[in-house]
């Protein structure tokens, strides 16, 4: 039965109010105006419904028709997403990366998209009993990651029909379980978390390839992290490095309200970077969701959910996924703007009162889980935070810290002194460090926790002595304290600093990172022993320790053995001072 059309009675930016839509549901999508602008229902008061429009409302006027679609914001999930860029409504972006422009005609139900054929390879037989999450077949040509066609949640039974090996389209059925046809692509409401079986015990690290993170503030697979920092502190560059080098199977990069040229750089960089796993392009296992500052404001709010929905889709296939959101502050600003237009009572700094709940609901969708198909997989969420004026006490930053496992705080002074990544060792934390230390101990590195603790103590003591030295002078400090200052400098510049543009230093393996940290700590121990023997601190400070600082650049990205050989040579020359 056809549902009656409603009428637009008010338009205020992305806020649209309509009357006359019977049986309208919360979060249902409504097509508004002659251009059928997508708008989501956010409030219903009698016959009056309030919508948030996901597209530009210019030209929309009172009296235009509004038609309910009967479904919430839904994404068509299937092969062909890897290696491509979409807007917040999962529409392809045309002419990327030269110009990021949402192609409104190329929506999920675009005939050209649906007509594309994919090679389906069945993995079960007719008569087999299947359960939710079980693999029905694969589509090997959908990217560098094998695309697995799964039995949808809530469907189980006997396979009564199965497509033969060969070409199929997105909406074509590939199998029939009982009386239910299962198409190649699956529609799913982006705001609804996808189900899983349980959360297994144990913690496994996510290796990012960035030493300051992996050595000092590690992140577990399925955990969440935030990267707060003011303008110019290197948030986007750090997130791009994680996207390029982390050991995840699939990357989902959400550009939420950022500048278009930055997203174009991300696309260009991923398209040109060789994937060490496959030998192809890194972008072939990456999905880009771009809703830049020149695109409709409320689509930013949807882009976060679209990204996490795609991440969960690949997680259910058994993959480890990293979702990068840059930045959640722009997402929160979209929530604030719409709440103000809707007349909601503002909370701190004008943000809606449910800001903390919205952040919690987003970050809690991260997790390492047992999928419905019995595989261990994960979604790791990393969100950038852009506090206005670098104010770390503003609501988005403070609320985010309540719901994450690792905080990578970017320091303006470090960035201005050209120390990158500018991760502060005084304001950052990792709540899973103890559990990850146990994992490292059980997997061949029993000294990981002790090494990290020594490095953290050295940095803290060096900072304390540096403040004291500014008052009384370095030469007034005892020799052993001067060695602490020397060790702090070697640790900062030789280990924690990393050149993203270097072929040798842009990525660092876990073994090389541990070797570099061992190198610095061993050199500090030798220097302390020398001053105990009576060697003047000035003699040690004036010795050539440049090889310690150059080790990260002079050795290969995974060449821990070369660092070990270099350590023996440096120690030998230091011993010659006595």
C-alpha positions as CSV (number, residue, x, y, z in Angstrom):
1,X,0.0,0.0,0.0
2,X,1.3,3.4,-1.0
3,X,2.0,5.7,2.0
4,X,0.7,9.3,1.7
5,X,3.3,12.0,1.0
6,X,4.0,14.7,3.6
7,X,4.7,18.4,3.2
8,X,7.7,20.5,4.2
9,X,6.7,23.2,6.7
10,X,10.1,24.5,7.8
11,X,13.7,24.6,6.5
12,X,16.6,25.8,8.6
13,X,19.9,24.7,7.1
14,X,20.0,20.9,7.6
15,X,16.9,20.9,9.8
16,X,13.7,20.2,7.9
17,X,10.2,19.8,9.5
18,X,7.4,18.0,7.6
19,X,3.8,17.3,8.3
20,X,1.4,14.6,7.0
21,X,3.7,11.5,7.1
22,X,1.7,8.8,8.8
23,X,3.3,5.8,10.5
24,X,6.8,7.5,10.3
25,X,9.4,5.8,12.5
26,X,12.4,7.2,14.3
27,X,15.6,7.1,12.2
28,X,13.6,6.4,9.1
29,X,14.9,8.1,5.9
30,X,12.6,10.5,4.1
31,X,13.1,11.7,0.5
32,X,12.5,15.5,0.5
33,X,11.7,17.9,-2.3
34,X,12.0,17.5,-6.1
35,X,15.6,16.3,-5.8
36,X,14.6,13.7,-3.2
37,X,17.2,14.9,-0.6
38,X,17.9,12.2,2.0
39,X,16.9,13.2,5.5
40,X,16.7,11.2,8.7
41,X,13.9,11.4,11.2
42,X,15.2,12.5,14.6
43,X,12.0,13.7,16.4
44,X,8.2,13.0,16.0
45,X,5.7,15.3,17.8
46,X,2.2,14.4,16.7
47,X,1.8,15.1,13.1
48,X,5.1,17.1,13.0
49,X,8.3,15.3,12.2
50,X,11.8,16.8,12.5
51,X,14.4,15.6,10.0
52,X,18.2,16.1,9.6
53,X,19.1,16.5,6.0
54,X,22.2,14.7,4.8
55,X,22.5,16.9,1.7
56,X,22.6,20.6,0.8
57,X,19.1,22.0,1.3
58,X,19.5,25.0,-1.0
59,X,16.3,25.4,-3.2
60,X,14.2,23.4,-0.8
61,X,11.0,25.3,0.2
62,X,7.9,25.1,2.3
63,X,5.2,23.1,0.5
64,X,7.6,20.7,-1.2
65,X,6.7,17.0,-1.0
66,X,8.3,14.5,1.5
67,X,8.1,10.8,1.0
68,X,9.0,8.2,3.7
69,X,11.2,5.3,2.4
70,X,10.3,2.8,5.1
71,X,13.9,2.1,6.1
72,X,16.8,3.7,8.1
73,X,20.0,4.9,6.6
74,X,21.3,1.6,5.0
75,X,24.5,0.7,3.3
76,X,24.8,-1.9,0.5
77,X,27.8,-3.9,1.6
78,X,29.5,-6.1,-0.9
79,X,32.5,-6.6,-3.2
80,X,34.0,-3.5,-4.8
81,X,34.4,-1.3,-1.7
82,X,38.1,-1.8,-1.3
83,X,40.3,0.7,-3.2
84,X,37.5,3.2,-3.6
85,X,36.3,6.4,-1.9
86,X,32.8,7.2,-0.8
87,X,31.0,10.0,0.9
88,X,29.2,9.7,4.2
89,X,26.1,8.1,2.6
90,X,28.2,5.5,0.9
91,X,28.0,7.1,-2.6
92,X,31.1,6.9,-4.8
93,X,33.2,10.0,-5.1
94,X,33.9,11.1,-8.6
95,X,37.3,12.3,-10.0
96,X,39.1,11.3,-6.8
97,X,41.8,12.2,-5.8
98,X,41.9,15.4,-8.0
99,X,38.5,16.6,-6.8
100,X,36.4,15.0,-4.1
101,X,32.8,15.5,-5.2
102,X,29.9,13.2,-4.2
103,X,28.3,11.8,-7.3
104,X,24.7,12.0,-6.3
105,X,23.5,9.8,-9.2
106,X,25.9,7.0,-8.3
107,X,24.2,5.9,-5.2
108,X,24.1,2.3,-3.9
109,X,21.3,1.5,-6.3
110,X,23.0,3.0,-9.3
111,X,22.3,0.8,-12.3
112,X,26.0,0.9,-13.4
113,X,27.1,-0.2,-10.0
114,X,24.6,-3.0,-9.7
115,X,25.3,-4.2,-13.2
116,X,28.9,-4.9,-12.5
117,X,29.7,-8.6,-12.6
118,X,31.9,-10.4,-10.0
119,X,33.4,-13.9,-10.1
120,X,31.7,-16.0,-7.5
121,X,33.4,-19.2,-6.2
122,X,31.1,-21.4,-4.1
123,X,32.6,-22.9,-0.9
124,X,29.7,-25.2,0.2
125,X,27.6,-27.8,-1.5
126,X,23.8,-28.2,-1.9
127,X,22.4,-30.0,1.1
128,X,24.9,-28.6,3.5
129,X,23.6,-27.3,6.8
130,X,24.8,-23.7,7.4
131,X,24.6,-21.3,10.3
132,X,25.0,-17.5,10.5
133,X,28.5,-16.3,9.6
134,X,29.5,-19.4,7.7
135,X,31.3,-18.8,4.3
136,X,29.1,-19.6,1.3
137,X,31.7,-18.6,-1.2
138,X,34.4,-16.0,-2.2
139,X,34.9,-13.2,-4.7
140,X,38.6,-13.1,-5.3
141,X,38.6,-10.1,-7.7
142,X,37.2,-7.5,-5.2
143,X,40.6,-6.2,-3.9
144,X,43.8,-7.5,-2.4
145,X,41.7,-9.1,0.4
146,X,39.6,-12.1,-0.4
147,X,35.9,-11.2,-0.2
148,X,33.9,-13.8,1.7
149,X,30.2,-14.1,1.1
150,X,28.6,-15.1,4.5
151,X,25.3,-16.5,5.7
152,X,23.5,-13.3,7.1
153,X,22.7,-13.0,10.8
154,X,19.5,-14.7,11.7
155,X,19.6,-17.2,8.7
156,X,20.3,-20.9,9.1
157,X,19.3,-24.1,7.6
158,X,20.0,-26.3,4.6
159,X,21.4,-25.0,1.3
160,X,18.7,-25.8,-1.2
161,X,20.3,-24.0,-4.2
162,X,23.7,-22.7,-4.9
163,X,25.0,-20.5,-7.8
164,X,27.7,-22.1,-9.9
165,X,31.2,-20.7,-10.3
166,X,31.0,-17.7,-12.5
167,X,29.8,-14.1,-12.8
168,X,27.1,-12.7,-10.6
169,X,25.9,-9.1,-9.9
170,X,25.5,-7.4,-6.5
171,X,21.8,-8.1,-6.1
172,X,21.8,-11.6,-7.6
173,X,21.2,-14.5,-5.3
174,X,24.2,-16.8,-4.8
175,X,22.5,-19.3,-2.5
176,X,19.2,-20.3,-1.0
177,X,19.0,-21.4,2.6
178,X,15.7,-23.0,3.2
179,X,13.4,-20.6,1.4
180,X,15.5,-17.5,1.9
181,X,17.6,-16.2,-1.1
182,X,21.0,-14.8,-0.1
183,X,22.3,-12.1,-2.5
184,X,25.9,-11.3,-3.2
185,X,25.7,-7.9,-1.5
186,X,24.0,-7.3,1.9
187,X,22.0,-4.3,3.1
188,X,22.6,-3.3,6.7
189,X,21.5,-0.2,8.8
190,X,24.7,1.7,9.4
191,X,23.7,2.7,13.0
192,X,23.0,-0.9,14.1
193,X,26.0,-2.8,15.4
194,X,26.5,-6.1,13.7
195,X,26.2,-9.2,16.0
196,X,29.0,-11.5,17.1
197,X,29.3,-14.6,19.2
198,X,31.4,-13.4,22.2
199,X,34.6,-11.5,23.2
200,X,37.5,-13.9,23.7
201,X,39.9,-13.6,26.6
202,X,43.4,-12.4,26.0
203,X,45.1,-9.3,24.5
204,X,47.0,-9.1,21.3
205,X,49.0,-6.0,20.3
206,X,48.3,-4.0,17.1
207,X,51.7,-3.1,15.6
208,X,51.6,0.3,14.1
209,X,55.2,0.6,12.9
210,X,55.6,3.8,14.9
211,X,58.1,3.3,17.7
212,X,56.8,5.8,20.2
213,X,53.4,4.0,20.0
214,X,54.6,0.4,19.9
215,X,57.2,0.8,22.6
216,X,55.7,3.3,25.0
217,X,51.9,3.6,24.4
218,X,50.8,0.3,22.7
219,X,47.3,-0.4,21.5
220,X,45.6,-3.8,21.6
221,X,43.7,-5.2,18.6
222,X,40.1,-4.4,19.1
223,X,40.8,-1.5,21.5
224,X,40.3,2.2,20.9
225,X,42.7,5.2,20.9
226,X,42.4,8.9,20.6
227,X,44.9,11.4,19.1
228,X,44.2,14.9,20.5
229,X,46.3,17.8,19.3
230,X,46.1,21.4,18.2
231,X,46.6,22.7,14.7
232,X,50.0,21.8,13.2
233,X,50.9,19.1,15.6
234,X,50.8,16.3,13.0
235,X,47.6,14.4,13.7
236,X,46.8,13.7,10.0
237,X,50.4,12.6,9.3
238,X,50.5,10.2,12.2
239,X,47.1,8.7,11.2
240,X,48.3,8.3,7.7
241,X,51.4,6.5,8.9
242,X,49.2,4.1,10.9
243,X,47.0,3.5,7.9
244,X,50.1,2.8,5.8
245,X,52.1,0.6,8.2
246,X,49.8,-1.1,10.8
247,X,49.5,-4.8,10.6
248,X,45.8,-4.8,10.1
249,X,44.2,-6.7,7.2
250,X,41.8,-3.9,6.1
251,X,41.9,-0.1,6.7
252,X,38.8,2.1,6.8
253,X,39.8,5.7,6.7
254,X,37.0,8.2,7.6
255,X,37.8,11.9,6.7
256,X,35.2,13.7,8.7
257,X,35.1,17.5,8.1
258,X,38.8,17.8,7.3
259,X,40.2,19.8,4.4
260,X,39.7,18.4,0.9
261,X,43.4,18.7,0.0
262,X,44.4,16.6,3.0
263,X,42.0,13.8,1.9
264,X,43.3,14.1,-1.7
265,X,46.8,13.6,-0.3
266,X,45.6,10.5,1.6
267,X,44.1,9.0,-1.5
268,X,47.2,9.8,-3.6
269,X,49.6,8.4,-1.0
270,X,47.7,5.2,-0.5
271,X,47.3,4.8,-4.3
272,X,51.1,5.1,-4.8
273,X,52.3,3.1,-1.8
274,X,53.3,-0.5,-2.4
275,X,51.6,-2.9,0.0
276,X,54.4,-5.1,1.5
277,X,51.9,-7.9,2.1
278,X,50.6,-8.3,-1.5
279,X,53.1,-6.4,-3.7
280,X,50.1,-4.4,-5.0
281,X,48.8,-1.0,-3.9
282,X,48.0,-0.3,-0.3
283,X,44.7,1.3,-1.3
284,X,43.5,-2.1,-2.6
285,X,42.8,-3.1,1.0
286,X,41.6,0.3,2.1
287,X,38.1,1.9,2.1
288,X,37.9,5.7,2.1
289,X,34.9,7.5,3.6
290,X,35.4,11.2,2.8
291,X,33.1,13.9,4.0
292,X,35.3,17.0,3.8
293,X,34.6,20.5,4.9
294,X,33.1,21.5,1.5
295,X,30.5,18.7,1.7
296,X,27.1,18.7,3.5
297,X,27.6,19.2,7.2
298,X,25.2,16.6,8.5
299,X,26.7,13.9,6.3
300,X,29.7,14.1,8.7
301,X,27.5,12.7,11.4
302,X,26.6,9.8,9.2
303,X,30.1,9.2,7.9
304,X,31.3,7.9,11.3
305,X,28.6,5.2,11.4
306,X,29.1,4.3,7.7
307,X,32.8,3.7,8.4
308,X,32.2,1.6,11.5
309,X,29.5,-0.4,9.7
310,X,32.0,-1.2,6.9
311,X,34.7,-2.1,9.4
312,X,32.3,-4.6,11.2
313,X,31.4,-6.1,7.8
314,X,35.0,-7.0,7.1
315,X,35.5,-8.1,10.7
316,X,32.7,-10.6,10.3
317,X,34.7,-12.1,7.4
318,X,37.5,-12.9,9.9
319,X,39.7,-9.9,9.2
320,X,41.5,-7.5,11.6
321,X,40.3,-4.0,10.7
322,X,41.6,-0.6,11.7
323,X,39.1,2.3,11.5
324,X,40.7,5.8,11.5
325,X,38.3,8.7,12.1
326,X,39.8,12.2,11.4
327,X,38.4,13.9,13.2
328,X,35.7,13.2,15.8
329,X,35.7,16.9,16.8
330,X,34.2,17.9,13.4
331,X,31.6,15.2,13.9
332,X,30.7,16.6,17.3
333,X,30.5,20.1,15.8
334,X,27.9,18.8,13.4
335,X,25.9,17.4,16.3
336,X,26.2,20.7,18.1
337,X,25.0,22.7,15.0
338,X,22.0,20.6,14.4
339,X,21.1,20.5,18.1
340,X,21.2,24.3,18.3
341,X,18.9,24.6,15.2
342,X,16.5,22.1,16.7
343,X,16.3,24.2,19.9
344,X,17.7,21.6,22.2
345,X,18.9,22.8,25.6
346,X,22.7,23.2,25.1
347,X,25.2,21.7,27.5
348,X,28.9,22.6,28.0
349,X,30.2,24.9,25.2
350,X,26.9,24.4,23.3
351,X,27.4,20.7,22.6
352,X,24.2,18.5,23.0
353,X,23.7,16.9,26.4
354,X,24.1,13.4,24.9
355,X,27.6,14.1,23.5
356,X,29.2,11.7,26.0
357,X,26.7,9.0,25.2
358,X,27.3,9.4,21.4
359,X,31.0,9.1,21.9
360,X,30.7,6.1,24.1
361,X,28.3,4.4,21.6
362,X,30.9,5.0,18.8
363,X,34.0,3.7,20.6
364,X,32.3,0.7,22.2
365,X,31.8,-0.7,18.7
366,X,35.5,-1.4,18.7
367,X,36.4,-4.9,19.9
368,X,38.2,-8.2,19.4
369,X,35.4,-10.8,19.0
370,X,34.5,-14.3,18.0
371,X,32.4,-13.8,14.9
372,X,29.2,-15.7,14.2
373,X,31.3,-17.9,11.9
374,X,33.7,-18.8,14.7
375,X,36.7,-16.7,13.6
376,X,38.7,-14.4,15.9
377,X,38.7,-10.9,14.3
378,X,38.7,-7.3,15.5
379,X,37.8,-3.7,14.8
380,X,40.3,-1.2,16.3
381,X,39.1,2.4,16.4
382,X,41.5,5.4,16.3
383,X,40.0,8.8,16.5
384,X,41.6,12.2,16.1
385,X,40.5,15.0,18.3
386,X,41.0,18.7,17.2
387,X,40.4,20.8,20.3
388,X,39.8,24.5,19.4
389,X,42.9,26.5,20.3
390,X,44.6,23.3,21.6
391,X,42.4,23.4,24.7
392,X,42.6,19.9,26.1
393,X,39.9,20.6,28.7
394,X,37.1,21.1,26.1
395,X,34.2,18.6,26.2
396,X,35.1,16.4,23.2
397,X,38.6,15.8,24.4
398,X,37.7,15.1,28.1
399,X,34.7,12.9,27.2
400,X,36.7,10.9,24.7
401,X,39.4,10.1,27.3
402,X,36.8,8.3,29.4
403,X,36.0,5.7,26.7
404,X,39.4,4.9,25.1
405,X,42.3,2.5,26.0
406,X,45.2,4.5,24.7
407,X,45.7,8.3,24.5
408,X,48.4,9.7,22.1
409,X,48.5,13.3,23.1
410,X,50.3,15.5,20.6
411,X,52.5,18.3,22.1
412,X,52.7,21.6,20.4
413,X,56.2,22.4,21.7
414,X,57.5,19.0,20.4
415,X,55.9,19.7,17.0
416,X,57.4,23.2,16.8
417,X,60.8,21.9,17.6
418,X,60.3,19.4,14.6
419,X,60.1,16.3,16.8
420,X,57.7,14.0,15.0
421,X,55.6,12.1,15.9
422,X,55.0,14.8,18.5
423,X,53.5,12.3,21.1
424,X,53.9,13.7,24.6
425,X,55.4,11.2,27.1
426,X,53.9,13.3,29.9
427,X,50.3,13.3,28.8
428,X,49.8,10.1,27.0
429,X,48.8,6.7,28.5
430,X,48.0,3.1,27.6
431,X,45.6,1.2,29.8
432,X,46.5,-2.2,28.3
433,X,50.2,-2.0,28.9
434,X,50.2,-4.7,31.6
435,X,48.2,-7.1,29.5
436,X,50.3,-6.5,26.5
437,X,53.5,-7.0,28.6
438,X,52.2,-10.5,29.4
439,X,51.6,-11.1,25.7
440,X,55.1,-10.1,24.8
441,X,56.5,-12.2,27.6
442,X,54.7,-15.2,26.3
443,X,55.8,-14.6,22.7
444,X,59.6,-14.3,23.0
445,X,60.2,-10.9,24.5
446,X,60.1,-11.3,28.3
447,X,61.9,-7.9,28.8
448,X,59.3,-5.8,27.1
449,X,57.6,-4.5,30.2
450,X,60.8,-3.8,32.0
451,X,62.3,-2.1,29.0
452,X,59.3,0.2,28.7
453,X,59.2,1.0,32.4
454,X,62.9,1.9,32.3
455,X,62.4,4.2,29.3
456,X,59.4,5.9,30.9
457,X,61.4,6.5,34.1
458,X,64.4,7.8,32.2
459,X,62.2,10.3,30.3
460,X,60.5,11.5,33.5
461,X,63.8,12.0,35.3
462,X,65.4,13.7,32.4
463,X,62.5,16.2,32.2
464,X,62.8,16.9,35.9
465,X,66.6,17.5,35.7
466,X,66.2,19.6,32.5
467,X,64.0,22.0,34.5
468,X,66.6,22.1,37.2
469,X,69.4,22.6,34.8
470,X,67.7,25.7,33.3
471,X,68.0,27.3,36.8
472,X,71.4,26.2,38.0
473,X,73.1,25.2,34.8
474,X,74.0,21.7,33.5
475,X,77.6,21.8,34.7
476,X,76.3,22.3,38.3
477,X,74.6,18.9,38.3
478,X,76.3,15.7,39.6
479,X,77.9,13.6,36.9
480,X,75.3,10.8,37.2
481,X,72.5,13.2,36.7
482,X,74.2,14.6,33.6
483,X,74.2,11.1,32.2
484,X,70.5,11.0,32.8
485,X,70.1,14.1,30.7
486,X,72.3,12.7,28.0
487,X,70.3,9.5,28.1
488,X,67.0,11.4,27.8
489,X,68.3,13.2,24.7
490,X,69.5,10.0,23.1
491,X,66.1,8.3,23.8
492,X,64.1,11.2,22.4
493,X,66.1,11.8,19.3
494,X,67.4,8.3,18.6
495,X,64.2,6.2,19.4
496,X,61.0,8.2,19.8
497,X,61.6,10.5,16.9
498,X,60.7,9.0,13.5
499,X,61.0,10.4,10.0
500,X,57.8,9.5,8.1
501,X,59.4,10.5,4.7
502,X,62.4,8.2,5.1
503,X,62.5,4.8,3.4
504,X,64.4,3.3,6.3
505,X,62.6,5.1,9.2
506,X,59.0,5.6,8.0
507,X,58.3,2.1,9.3
508,X,59.9,0.2,12.2
509,X,59.5,-3.4,13.0
510,X,58.9,-4.5,16.6
511,X,62.3,-6.2,16.7
512,X,64.2,-3.1,15.5
513,X,62.3,-0.9,17.9
514,X,63.2,-3.1,20.8
515,X,66.8,-3.2,19.6
516,X,67.0,0.6,19.3
517,X,65.6,1.0,22.8
518,X,68.0,-1.6,24.2
519,X,70.9,0.3,22.5
520,X,70.0,3.6,24.2
521,X,69.5,2.0,27.6
522,X,72.7,0.0,27.4
523,X,74.7,3.1,26.4
524,X,73.2,5.0,29.4
525,X,74.2,2.1,31.7
526,X,77.8,2.2,30.3
527,X,78.0,5.9,30.7
528,X,76.9,5.6,34.4
529,X,79.6,3.0,34.9
530,X,82.2,5.3,33.4
531,X,81.4,8.2,35.7
532,X,81.6,5.8,38.7
533,X,85.1,5.0,37.6
534,X,86.0,8.7,37.6
535,X,85.7,9.6,34.0
536,X,84.6,13.2,33.8
537,X,81.0,13.8,32.6
538,X,82.3,16.4,30.1
539,X,84.5,13.7,28.4
540,X,81.6,11.4,27.9
541,X,79.3,14.2,26.7
542,X,81.9,15.3,24.1
543,X,82.4,11.7,22.8
544,X,81.0,10.9,19.4
545,X,77.5,9.4,20.1
546,X,76.1,10.4,16.8
547,X,76.0,6.7,15.7
548,X,73.3,6.2,18.4
549,X,71.2,8.9,16.9
550,X,71.8,7.8,13.3
551,X,71.0,4.1,14.0
552,X,67.3,4.5,13.2
553,X,68.2,5.9,9.7
554,X,71.3,3.9,9.0
555,X,69.7,0.5,9.4
556,X,66.8,-1.1,7.5
557,X,63.2,-1.0,8.7
558,X,63.4,-4.5,10.2
559,X,67.2,-4.8,10.6
560,X,67.5,-5.5,14.3
561,X,70.7,-7.4,13.8
562,X,72.5,-4.4,12.4
563,X,71.4,-2.3,15.5
564,X,72.9,-5.1,17.7
565,X,76.2,-4.9,15.9
566,X,76.2,-1.2,16.1
567,X,75.6,-1.4,19.9
568,X,78.7,-3.5,20.4
569,X,80.8,-1.1,18.4
570,X,79.5,2.0,20.3
571,X,80.1,0.3,23.7
572,X,83.6,-0.7,22.7
573,X,84.5,2.9,21.9
574,X,82.9,4.2,25.1
575,X,85.0,1.7,27.1
576,X,88.1,3.1,25.5
577,X,87.5,6.4,27.3
578,X,88.6,4.7,30.5
